[in-house]
C-alpha cells in the first residue's frame, strides 16, 4: 500500500489508518493458508478403453518410426562409404591410366 494512502512521509514511520487496525490484526502476513485436499474420494479415475487403445497404437507407430529412422540412417551410412570407395577406386584408376599415358608419350 502506498505511503500516501496510509499516512506519513518518506522519513516518518507509517501509521495505519484507524479503520485498518482491526483488519491488520486478523491477517497474518507471513503465513499462507493450508491447501485444501482436492481428492473427492478413493474413486479410481474413469477408464476409457478407446483412449488406451489409441495410446497403444500411437506408441507402436512411434516405435516403428524410430526403428525405420535407425534403419534409414544405417543405409545412408553404408551408401556414403560405398560411394566414397567407388570414388577412390575411380581416382586411383584414372591416376594410373594417366601415368601410363605420360610414360608412353614421353618415354619415361
N, C-alpha and C positions, 0 to 999 in steps of 0.2 A: 504494500500500500504506500503510495507516495507520501512524503513528509507533509506536503501542503494540506492533504486531507486529514491527517491525523493530528497535526499541530506541531509547532516547533520549527525552528530554522535549522540550517545545516550544522551550526555549532551548539545548539541546545538539545538536551535529551528529548526524546519523543514521548509524549504523554497520550495515552489512548483517550478517545472521546468518551464522554460519560456513558453513552449507550452501549459501547463496546466492552466495558469491563466485565459484564456477566457473560457475554459471548466468548471472550478470550479465556475466561476461567474454565468453561466447559470444553473447550477444544484443546487437544493435545497436539502440539506442533511436531514432536519428534517420533510419534508412534503412528503406524498405519493400522487400519482396521484389519482384523484377521480375514483371510479369504474364506468364502463360503464353499462348502462341499457341493460341487455341481453334479455329483453322481445321484441319480434318482433312485437307484436300487441296484440289486445284483443281476438285473436282466442282461442277457447277452445282447450284443448289437444284432440288428436284423441281418439275416443270412440271405444273400442274393445269389442263387446258383448261376444265373446268367452272367453276373459280373465275375464270378470265379472262373467260369469257362472262358470268358473274354480275356481275362488276365493271363490264363494259362496259354491260350493261343497267341497272345501278344508276346509272351516270354519265349515261346517256341520260335516265333518269327524273328525275334531279336537274336536268339542263339543261331538260327540258320543264317542270318545276315552276317553275324560275327564270323562264323566258320567260312562263309563264302568270301568275305574280305580277306581272311587269312590265306585261303587258297589262291585268291587272285594276286595277293602280294608275293606269294612263293612263285607263282607262274611268271610274274613280271620280273622277279629277280633272276629266274632261270633264263628268260628271254634276253635280259640285259647281258648276262655272261656269255650266252651263245653268240649274240651279235658282236660283242667285243672280241670273242675268239675268232669269228669269221673275219672281222676287220683286220686283226693282227695277222692272220694267215694270208689274206689278200695282200696286205702291205709287204710281208716277207716275200711272197711270190713275185710281186711287182719289183721289189728291190733286186732280187736275184736275176730276174729277166733283164732288167736294165743293166745290171753289172755285166752279164754275159754279152749283151749287145755292145757295150762300151769296150770290152776286151776284144771282141771280134772286129769292131771297126777300127780301133786304134792299135791293135796288135800288142796289148799289154800282157 
